[in-house]
Amino acid sequence: MPNSKPGMSYQWRLFSVFLAMCFLLIICFMSFQFFREKQYKADILNAELQIFNTQILDRLEEGHDLEAWLDSAATPFKDLRVTVFTPKGRVLFDNTLDELPGGTHLHRRELKKAMNEGKAYTLRSSSSGAAPIYFYSVLYDQDFIIRTGAPYNSVSVTDVLKADRTFLWFMLAVSLVIGVIGYYSSRNIGQTITRLSNFAEKVGKGEMVESTLIFPRDELGKIASNIVSLYNQLLQTTEERDKQQLVIIKEEEEKQRIKHDLTNNINHELKTPVASILGCIETLADHPDLPAPKREEFMGRIYANAKRLAALLRDISTINRLDDGNNVIQKEELNLYSLIDEVCGDATPRAVKAGMTVENNLPDPLVIMGSQPLLESVFRNLVENAIAYSGGTHVRVGMMEKSADQVTITVSDNGSGIPEEHFPKLFDRFYRIDKGRSRKAGGTGLGLAIVQNAVRFHGGDITVANLPEGGLEFAITFPLPRPKVES
């Protein structure tokens, strides 16, 4: 039985799909453009009406007779409807009604939107009279809600909102040009595909073919001759590629999650001190005759919350530097004993007030490669956290073990420790065991996250555990620099 030929050649099928896709894209683009154009013109119309709304509001605040002023004022559009509401939605004035309606009108969508955003506009029919369609523009003020409505059937309004049809004709001309180009492109591709299809059929039947007829000296001819070898290589690399893509996707998802969580947490952490500062400032501004002790109390709150904001911004800056990694942070050879000794010295006055002692039991010298500001931040955070939250009597920095390749340093206290269920999240950004106590002590919730990231930046590792005799111990392992070989 002879094979029946297809009703449409590949060339015309390809051209039909290409043309359909082009027309779909053009239709979507034209629809979007018409919508944007109407939106833009509606914004212009709203802006013009909002200027008039502002003028009305000025006249109301100056105590003018609004009806008399409207009779003499130059309105933006003919038969403009002007309505004035109270903030509760009661109608105070309407130049189109002989009798003002009662009740509230806040259920109107333009009023509801203006109450939320300050300004709004909408296109809808009026609920009064013969229900004409108005383009309403609303301005919300503490004392009044001003609404102006231009009749949609007005010649000037419809001209403003009418879309420009020149663009339609332009896009139709572009469609015609694309169709012509698509036809010739699909014809050339279709002829080449047909030749390759004939070649494949002959190869499938085992017939001999002349290579000069099947593989012309062009790109498709080269592709045909390399299909088999490329396919074998593709099979070998597909599995590895899929694994790499999966890893990349997971890493990207994790980065996005961390970024999203960090943004939300920063926003949450900023709200409390900012609200407290604003509240204190507003109280001081509204009550200039406050007694001196009360004023000092409010100034103290402002200062404490400002310090908290500064600490939060400093820690966020450190986190960002750590995320940038080697691009912005330089390492140098330094004596870790001297660095920690300075940190312990700075923390001693605070420790004395808390009834604690701070000890540096590291050997001198202890040389490693690292960033001095980051390492200071690591041990300053750990020591100050122990002083603020441990409830113990001493904090010790010591060396657990040392080999030729690495050294393990501990920061421990003899306080009450922490429940082990908190260990998995202890180094998460903005994680707090006792949120109220941490904020009261001035903590930002980023200290231990900075510690962990800074340790990892130096190629080290950090662990935490409760000591058998009581207290908490952080163990930090740093790689040691290789000894210099004398030439």
RODO-2510 file (C-alpha; in nm, 4 decimals, decimal comma):
residues 487
     n   res          X          Y          Z
     1     m     0,0000     0,0000     0,0000
     2     p     0,1602     0,3283    -0,1025
     3     n     0,2312     0,5892     0,1654
     4     s    -0,0013     0,8847     0,1526
     5     k     0,1586     1,2230     0,1364
     6     p     0,0892     1,4716     0,4174
     7     g    -0,1752     1,7324     0,3498
     8     m     0,0640     2,0186     0,4294
     9     s     0,4376     2,0357     0,3724
    10     y     0,6791     2,0957     0,6565
    11     q     0,7550     2,4387     0,5162
    12     w     0,3923     2,5511     0,5425
    13     r     0,3442     2,3923     0,8835
    14     l     0,6543     2,5707     1,0097
    15     f     0,5391     2,8954     0,8540
    16     s     0,1899     2,8589     1,0063
    17     v     0,3283     2,8012     1,3555
    18     f     0,5725     3,0881     1,3153
    19     l     0,2974     3,3193     1,1913
    20     a     0,0598     3,2178     1,4703
    21     m     0,3250     3,2817     1,7342
    22     c     0,4102     3,6198     1,5849
    23     f     0,0454     3,7260     1,5700
    24     l    -0,0123     3,6061     1,9263
    25     l     0,2873     3,8039     2,0457
    26     i     0,1762     4,1123     1,8551
    27     i    -0,1813     4,0865     1,9862
    28     c    -0,0572     4,0510     2,3433
    29     f     0,1818     4,3429     2,2995
    30     m    -0,0878     4,5599     2,1423
    31     s    -0,3337     4,4764     2,4200
    32     f    -0,0752     4,5600     2,6814
    33     q     0,0187     4,8817     2,5016
    34     f    -0,3453     4,9942     2,4735
    35     f    -0,3967     4,9210     2,8416
    36     r    -0,0824     5,1136     2,9384
    37     e    -0,1822     5,4028     2,7152
    38     k    -0,5278     5,4227     2,8694
    39     q    -0,3749     5,3964     3,2161
    40     y    -0,1304     5,6756     3,1343
    41     k    -0,4048     5,9005     3,0015
    42     a    -0,6226     5,8216     3,3010
    43     d    -0,3334     5,9252     3,5259
    44     i    -0,3028     6,2527     3,3367
    45     l    -0,6762     6,3143     3,3705
    46     n    -0,6600     6,2295     3,7405
    47     a    -0,3646     6,4646     3,7892
    48     e    -0,5624     6,7499     3,6337
    49     l    -0,8617     6,6805     3,8537
    50     q    -0,6403     6,6449     4,1630
    51     i    -0,5068     6,9964     4,1021
    52     f    -0,8648     7,1203     4,1040
    53     n    -0,9359     6,9097     4,4151
    54     t    -0,6468     7,0850     4,5901
    55     q    -0,7889     7,4238     4,4922
    56     i    -1,1273     7,3239     4,6358
    57     l    -0,9607     7,2060     4,9573
    58     d    -0,7781     7,5394     4,9874
    59     r    -1,1054     7,7299     4,9490
    60     l    -1,2751     7,5140     5,2125
    61     e    -0,9907     7,5663     5,4587
    62     e    -1,0055     7,9445     5,3926
    63     g    -1,3802     7,9428     5,4660
    64     h    -1,5010     8,0457     5,1166
    65     d    -1,8506     7,9794     4,9886
    66     l    -1,7785     7,6784     4,7656
    67     e    -2,0896     7,7111     4,5486
    68     a    -2,0193     8,0770     4,4756
    69     w    -1,6559     8,0029     4,4021
    70     l    -1,7462     7,7204     4,1620
    71     d    -1,9769     7,9535     3,9682
    72     s    -1,6826     8,1832     3,8956
    73     a    -1,3993     7,9275     3,8808
    74     a    -1,2609     7,7784     3,5587
    75     t    -1,3309     7,4066     3,5879
    76     p    -1,1142     7,1557     3,3985
    77     f    -1,4183     6,9961     3,2303
    78     k    -1,7730     7,0937     3,1469
    79     d    -2,0506     6,9744     3,3822
    80     l    -1,7945     6,8819     3,6471
    81     r    -1,9525     6,7197     3,9526
    82     v    -1,8030     6,8338     4,2857
    83     t    -1,8836     6,6490     4,6073
    84     v    -1,7424     6,7182     4,9542
    85     f    -1,7593     6,4521     5,2272
    86     t    -1,6645     6,4464     5,5905
    87     p    -1,3929     6,1959     5,6912
    88     k    -1,6811     5,9720     5,8055
    89     g    -1,8414     5,9751     5,4600
    90     r    -2,1318     6,2167     5,5141
    91     v    -2,2051     6,4456     5,2171
    92     l    -2,1455     6,8151     5,2937
    93     f    -2,1806     6,9519     4,9410
    94     d    -2,2776     6,8314     4,5908
    95     n    -2,3254     7,0800     4,3082
    96     t    -2,5478     6,8377     4,1110
    97     l    -2,8028     6,7573     4,3835
    98     d    -3,0823     6,9716     4,5205
    99     e    -3,1082     6,7600     4,8342
   100     l    -2,8052     6,6037     4,9983
   101     p    -2,8323     6,2302     5,0752
   102     g    -2,7879     6,1103     5,4312
   103     g    -2,5785     5,8291     5,5755
   104     t    -2,2183     5,7412     5,5053
   105     h    -2,0706     5,6877     5,1602
   106     l    -1,7400     5,5305     5,2609
   107     h    -1,8458     5,2104     5,0869
   108     r    -1,7794     5,3796     4,7503
   109     r    -1,4700     5,2151     4,6076
   110     e    -1,3044     5,5444     4,5178
   111     l    -1,3520     5,6727     4,8748
   112     k    -1,2251     5,3486     5,0287
   113     k    -0,9171     5,3604     4,8099
   114     a    -0,8544     5,7278     4,8903
   115     m    -0,8832     5,6575     5,2642
   116     n    -0,6015     5,4048     5,2280
   117     e    -0,3772     5,5852     4,9769
   118     g    -0,4639     5,9558     5,0165
   119     k    -0,5628     5,9866     4,6489
   120     a    -0,7636     5,7656     4,4121
   121     y    -0,9608     5,7600     4,0910
   122     t    -1,2155     5,5298     3,9304
   123     l    -1,4608     5,5102     3,6433
   124     r    -1,8152     5,4090     3,7425
   125     s    -2,1787     5,5068     3,7089
   126     s    -2,3381     5,7373     3,9613
   127     s    -2,5949     5,5974     4,2040
   128     s    -2,8141     5,9029     4,1681
   129     g    -3,0290     6,0446     3,8880
   130     a    -3,0114     5,8705     3,5491
   131     a    -2,6900     5,6943     3,6545
   132     p    -2,4435     5,8748     3,4236
   133     i    -2,0883     5,7390     3,4076
   134     y    -1,8292     5,9577     3,5784
   135     f    -1,4519     5,9579     3,5973
   136     y    -1,4101     6,0240     3,9694
   137     s    -1,0926     6,1691     4,1254
   138     v    -1,0741     6,1772     4,5063
   139     l    -0,8449     6,3650     4,7463
   140     y    -0,8467     6,2661     5,1134
   141     d    -0,7644     6,5172     5,3869
   142     q    -0,7978     6,5012     5,7641
   143     d    -1,0975     6,7371     5,7547
   144     f    -1,2551     6,6715     5,4131
   145     i    -1,2804     6,4222     5,1292
   146     i    -1,2959     6,6047     4,7958
   147     r    -1,4368     6,4164     4,4959
   148     t    -1,4634     6,5611     4,1475
   149     g    -1,6342     6,3723     3,8667
   150     a    -1,6024     6,4397     3,4963
   151     p    -1,8865     6,2942     3,2820
   152     y    -1,7413     6,0105     3,0764
   153     n    -1,9647     6,0947     2,7777
   154     s    -1,8154     6,4421     2,7726
   155     v    -1,6264     6,5063     2,4478
   156     s    -1,3165     6,6306     2,6300
   157     v    -1,3001     6,3335     2,8682
   158     t    -1,3530     6,0695     2,5998
   159     d    -1,0869     6,2381     2,3850
   160     v    -0,8399     6,2225     2,6721
   161     l    -0,9070     5,8552     2,7457
   162     k    -0,9302     5,7448     2,3808
   163     a    -0,6413     5,5227     2,2726
   164     d    -0,4191     5,6297     1,9838
   165     r    -0,5059     5,4057     1,6864
   166     t    -0,1954     5,5102     1,4930
   167     f    -0,0091     5,2456     1,6887
   168     l    -0,2596     4,9821     1,5689
   169     w    -0,1884     5,0553     1,2041
   170     f     0,1832     5,0592     1,2700
   171     m     0,1687     4,7147     1,4325
   172     l    -0,0380     4,5783     1,1434
   173     a     0,2309     4,6973     0,9023
   174     v     0,4974     4,5352     1,1214
   175     s     0,2936     4,2118     1,1189
   176     l     0,2903     4,2143     0,7401
   177     v     0,6671     4,2628     0,7215
   178     i     0,7227     3,9845     0,9779
   179     g     0,4956     3,7544     0,7770
   180     v     0,6956     3,8102     0,4576
   181     i     1,0266     3,7526     0,6377
   182     g     0,8864     3,4441     0,8098
   183     y     0,7692     3,2986     0,4790
   184     y     1,1118     3,3169     0,3138
   185     s     1,2899     3,1996     0,6281
   186     s     1,0590     2,9006     0,6713
   187     r     1,0898     2,8138     0,3027
   188     n     1,4682     2,7870     0,3218
   189     i     1,4602     2,5932     0,6500
   190     g     1,1775     2,3709     0,5264
   191     q     1,3693     2,2728     0,2118
   192     t     1,6767     2,1839     0,4163
   193     i     1,4699     1,9814     0,6659
   194     t     1,3033     1,7964     0,3784
   195     r     1,6425     1,6936     0,2396
   196     l     1,7508     1,5691     0,5823
   197     s     1,4218     1,3775     0,6186
   198     n     1,4748     1,2047     0,2847
   199     f     1,8267     1,1119     0,3901
   200     a     1,6971     0,9632     0,7183
   201     e     1,4356     0,7559     0,5353
   202     k     1,6960     0,6110     0,2998
   203     v     1,9304     0,5312     0,5871
   204     g     1,6444     0,3586     0,7710
   205     k     1,5734     0,1395     0,4677
   206     g     1,9397     0,0550     0,4249
   207     e     1,9633     0,2184     0,0864
   208     m     2,2880     0,3634    -0,0389
   209     v     2,2912     0,7371    -0,0753
   210     e     2,5348     0,9781    -0,2241
   211     s     2,6805     1,1972     0,0457
   212     t     2,7172     1,4876    -0,1938
   213     l     2,3403     1,4913    -0,2416
   214     i     2,2486     1,4511     0,1202
   215     f     2,5061     1,6579     0,3055
   216     p     2,5618     1,9921     0,1400
   217     r     2,8465     2,2130     0,2477
   218     d     2,6552     2,4065     0,5091
   219     e     2,5926     2,4029     0,8841
   220     l     2,3137     2,1433     0,8701
   221     g     2,5347     1,9111     0,6647
   222     k     2,8033     1,9244     0,9316
   223     i     2,5444     1,8655     1,2050
   224     a     2,4107     1,5561     1,0244
   225     s     2,7572     1,4001     0,9950
   226     n     2,8273     1,4528     1,3668
   227     i     2,4901     1,3444     1,5113
   228     v     2,5961     0,9942     1,6140
   229     s     2,9183     1,0955     1,7866
   230     l     2,7532     1,3896     1,9605
   231     y     2,4664     1,1698     2,0783
   232     n     2,7054     0,9234     2,2455
   233     q     2,8833     1,2080     2,4197
   234     l     2,5504     1,3523     2,5250
   235     l     2,4475     1,0285     2,6949
   236     q     2,7668     1,0302     2,8998
   237     t     2,7300     1,3895     3,0147
   238     t     2,3547     1,4071     3,0743
   239     e     2,3615     1,2463     3,4180
   240     e     2,6479     1,4623     3,5415
   241     r     2,4839     1,7764     3,4044
   242     d     2,1545     1,6973     3,5757
   243     k     2,3327     1,6506     3,9077
   244     q     2,5149     1,9812     3,8721
   245     q     2,1943     2,1620     3,7792
   246     l     2,0184     2,0165     4,0824
   247     v     2,2985     2,1384     4,3099
   248     i     2,2895     2,4847     4,1520
   249     i     1,9120     2,5064     4,1892
   250     k     1,9279     2,4059     4,5549
   251     e     2,2050     2,6572     4,6241
   252     e     2,0099     2,9337     4,4527
   253     e     1,6928     2,8453     4,6425
   254     e     1,8863     2,8524     4,9686
   255     k     2,0378     3,1921     4,8829
   256     q     1,6936     3,3302     4,8032
   257     r     1,5516     3,1891     5,1261
   258     i     1,8339     3,3365     5,3342
   259     k     1,7979     3,6719     5,1580
   260     h     1,4204     3,6723     5,2124
   261     d     1,4548     3,5757     5,5791
   262     l     1,7258     3,8370     5,6361
   263     t     1,5146     4,1121     5,4799
   264     n     1,2098     4,0209     5,6872
   265     n     1,4146     3,9966     6,0056
   266     i     1,5899     4,3296     5,9474
   267     n     1,2522     4,4956     5,8884
   268     h     1,1175     4,3412     6,2090
   269     e     1,4239     4,4399     6,4137
   270     l     1,4165     4,7997     6,2910
   271     k     1,0506     4,8567     6,3794
   272     t     1,0871     4,8471     6,7582
   273     p     1,3734     5,0992     6,8070
   274     v     1,2401     5,3304     6,5373
   275     a     0,8923     5,3283     6,6917
   276     s     1,0395     5,3951     7,0368
   277     i     1,2532     5,6859     6,9104
   278     l     0,9589     5,8408     6,7246
   279     g     0,7344     5,8005     7,0274
   280     c     0,9829     5,9715     7,2581
   281     i     1,0479     6,2547     7,0124
   282     e     0,6754     6,3139     6,9597
   283     t     0,6196     6,3204     7,3368
   284     l     0,9007     6,5727     7,3853
   285     a     0,7721     6,7868     7,1004
   286     d     0,4112     6,7803     7,2226
   287     h     0,5054     6,8484     7,5872
   288     p     0,7824     7,1092     7,5978
   289     d     0,7073     7,1736     7,9665
   290     l     0,7946     6,8218     8,0845
   291     p     0,9962     6,8087     8,4077
   292     a     1,3719     6,7736     8,3627
   293     p     1,3897     6,4163     8,5055
   294     k     1,1183     6,3011     8,2663
   295     r     1,2912     6,4682     7,9720
   296     e     1,6168     6,2989     8,0660
   297     e     1,4346     5,9666     8,0807
   298     f     1,3003     6,0129     7,7286
   299     m     1,6403     6,1299     7,6008
   300     g     1,7934     5,8207     7,7549
   301     r     1,5466     5,6006     7,5693
   302     i     1,6228     5,7791     7,2437
   303     y     1,9963     5,7352     7,2985
   304     a     1,9637     5,3663     7,3886
   305     n     1,7508     5,2882     7,0829
   306     a     1,9812     5,4910     6,8574
   307     k     2,2747     5,2860     6,9874
   308     r     2,0776     4,9717     6,9135
   309     l     2,0115     5,0875     6,5566
   310     a     2,3806     5,1716     6,5121
   311     a     2,4794     4,8274     6,6416
   312     l     2,2299     4,6606     6,4102
   313     l     2,3578     4,8530     6,1067
   314     r     2,7167     4,7713     6,2038
   315     d     2,6376     4,4012     6,2308
   316     i     2,4454     4,4034     5,9010
   317     s     2,7476     4,5675     5,7366
   318     t     2,9698     4,2941     5,8781
   319     i     2,7342     4,0232     5,7495
   320     n     2,7410     4,1812     5,4018
   321     r     3,1216     4,1935     5,4055
   322     l     3,1328     3,8273     5,5001
   323     d     2,8908     3,7411     5,2200
   324     d     3,1226     3,9202     4,9746
   325     g     3,4099     3,7114     5,1131
   326     n     3,7569     3,7361     4,9666
   327     n     3,6607     4,0230     4,7386
   328     v     3,6743     4,2834     5,0161
   329     i     3,8412     4,1219     5,3213
   330     q     4,2193     4,0936     5,3475
   331     k     4,4109     3,8500     5,5668
   332     e     4,7426     3,9063     5,7382
   333     e     4,9718     3,7307     5,9844
   334     l     4,8812     3,8302     6,3400
   335     n     4,9330     3,7261     6,7020
   336     l     4,6029     3,5877     6,8278
   337     y     4,7180     3,6126     7,1906
   338     s     4,7631     3,9912     7,1665
   339     l     4,4309     4,0336     6,9851
   340     i     4,2355     3,8361     7,2482
   341     d     4,4237     4,0047     7,5316
   342     e     4,3018     4,3419     7,4025
   343     v     3,9458     4,2104     7,3737
   344     c     3,9566     4,0784     7,7325
   345     g     4,0968     4,4097     7,8559
   346     d     3,8172     4,6057     7,6886
   347     a     3,5547     4,3701     7,8365
   348     t     3,6953     4,3786     8,1921
   349     p     3,5139     4,6954     8,3155
   350     r     3,1798     4,5522     8,2066
   351     a     3,2644     4,2163     8,3611
   352     v     3,3562     4,3801     8,6947
   353     k     3,0164     4,5494     8,7054
   354     a     2,8570     4,2072     8,6534
   355     g     3,0733     4,0510     8,9258
   356     m     3,2793     3,8467     8,6785
   357     t     3,6412     3,8026     8,5754
   358     v     3,7823     3,7623     8,2241
   359     e     4,0951     3,5506     8,1680
   360     n     4,3177     3,5047     7,8647
   361     n     4,5018     3,1722     7,9033
   362     l     4,6402     3,1461     7,5498
   363     p     5,0141     3,0990     7,4927
   364     d     5,2090     3,3964     7,3664
   365     p     5,2709     3,4137     7,0735
   366     l     4,9977     3,2302     6,8826
   367     v     5,0312     3,3263     6,5156
   368     i     4,7577     3,2657     6,2567
   369     m     4,6562     3,4154     5,9218
   370     g     4,3395     3,6192     5,9392
   371     s     4,1489     3,9477     5,9355
   372     q     4,2046     4,1405     6,2573
   373     p     3,8623     4,3169     6,2580
   374     l     3,6764     3,9905     6,1989
   375     l     3,8689     3,7961     6,4609
   376     e     3,8154     4,0772     6,7115
   377     s     3,4431     4,0584     6,6325
   378     v     3,4438     3,6800     6,6912
   379     f     3,5948     3,6889     7,0382
   380     r     3,4344     4,0173     7,1411
   381     n     3,0897     3,8736     7,0674
   382     l     3,1582     3,5513     7,2560
   383     v     3,3100     3,7217     7,5612
   384     e     3,0427     3,9928     7,5822
   385     n     2,7640     3,7350     7,5386
   386     a     2,9061     3,5353     7,8300
   387     i     2,9164     3,8487     8,0474
   388     a     2,5630     3,9547     7,9507
   389     y     2,3764     3,6248     7,9591
   390     s     2,5690     3,3439     8,1339
   391     g     2,5054     3,4467     8,4951
   392     g     2,8458     3,3029     8,5949
   393     t     3,1475     3,4453     8,7746
   394     h     3,4234     3,4099     8,5146
   395     v     3,4919     3,3884     8,1419
   396     r     3,8011     3,2066     8,0169
   397     v     3,9699     3,2008     7,6765
   398     g     4,2062     2,9046     7,6441
   399     m     4,3643     2,6577     7,4035
   400     m     4,2154     2,3063     7,3902
   401     e     4,4691     2,1530     7,1528
   402     k     4,7249     2,2428     6,8905
   403     s     4,8820     2,0464     6,6051
   404     a     5,1040     2,1336     6,3150
   405     d     4,8033     2,2188     6,1001
   406     q     4,5434     2,3691     6,3325
   407     v     4,4646     2,5060     6,6774
   408     t     4,1442     2,4814     6,8820
   409     i     4,0562     2,7749     7,1082
   410     t     3,7769     2,7716     7,3667
   411     v     3,5671     3,0504     7,5150
   412     s     3,3867     2,9199     7,8241
   413     d     3,2007     3,0392     8,1324
   414     n     3,0709     2,8817     8,4513
   415     g     2,7144     3,0044     8,4151
   416     s     2,3896     2,8185     8,3680
   417     g     2,4435     2,7136     8,0044
   418     i     2,1539     2,6892     7,7581
   419     p     1,9056     2,4093     7,6719
   420     e     2,0477     2,1873     7,4005
   421     e     1,7342     2,2151     7,1854
   422     h     1,8540     2,5683     7,0978
   423     f     2,1916     2,4476     6,9613
   424     p     2,0769     2,3782     6,5987
   425     k     1,9539     2,7371     6,5544
   426     l     2,1965     2,9152     6,7839
   427     f     2,3995     3,0590     6,4945
   428     d     2,0991     3,1584     6,2807
   429     r     2,0583     3,5258     6,2035
   430     f     1,8268     3,7063     6,4499
   431     y     1,7710     3,3903     6,6566
   432     r     1,7325     3,4646     7,0259
   433     i     1,6840     3,2272     7,3178
   434     d     1,5218     3,4948     7,5332
   435     k     1,4063     3,7718     7,2975
   436     g     1,3047     4,0190     7,5663
   437     r     1,6255     3,9795     7,7653
   438     s     1,8441     3,9972     7,4556
   439     r     1,6867     4,3198     7,3311
   440     k     1,7017     4,4714     7,6792
   441     a     2,0756     4,4010     7,6871
   442     g     2,1171     4,5748     7,3526
   443     g     2,1702     4,2631     7,1420
   444     t     2,0974     4,2686     6,7679
   445     g     2,0543     3,8943     6,7186
   446     l     2,3375     3,8875     6,4616
   447     g     2,6352     3,8323     6,6918
   448     l     2,6634     3,4547     6,6738
   449     a     2,5798     3,4543     6,3016
   450     i     2,8754     3,6898     6,2488
   451     v     3,0908     3,4635     6,4669
   452     q     3,0109     3,1510     6,2659
   453     n     3,0518     3,3205     5,9254
   454     a     3,3784     3,4861     6,0306
   455     v     3,5172     3,1526     6,1557
   456     r     3,4190     2,9828     5,8296
   457     f     3,5749     3,2686     5,6327
   458     h     3,9055     3,1788     5,8030
   459     g     3,8624     2,8146     5,7044
   460     g     3,7729     2,7107     6,0590
   461     d     3,4829     2,5543     6,2446
   462     i     3,2926     2,6352     6,5641
   463     t     3,0939     2,4094     6,7982
   464     v     2,9046     2,4708     7,1214
   465     a     2,8395     2,2465     7,4216
   466     n     2,7300     2,2639     7,7846
   467     l     3,0097     2,1812     8,0292
   468     p     2,9527     1,8947     8,2793
   469     e     3,0380     2,1232     8,5721
   470     g     2,8064     2,3940     8,4413
   471     g     2,8444     2,6723     8,1899
   472     l     2,8778     2,6990     7,8135
   473     e     3,1836     2,6380     7,5948
   474     f     3,2479     2,7457     7,2366
   475     a     3,5291     2,5538     7,0634
   476     i     3,6822     2,7270     6,7592
   477     t     3,9283     2,5533     6,5280
   478     f     4,1550     2,7640     6,3055
   479     p     4,4062     2,6401     6,0463
   480     l     4,7655     2,7403     6,1196
   481     p     4,9933     2,8980     5,8597
   482     r     5,2533     2,6735     5,7062
   483     p     5,6035     2,7305     5,8415
   484     k     5,8278     2,9313     5,6148
   485     v     6,0972     2,7269     5,4395
   486     e     6,4340     2,8954     5,4417
   487     s     6,6047     2,8960     5,1052
***
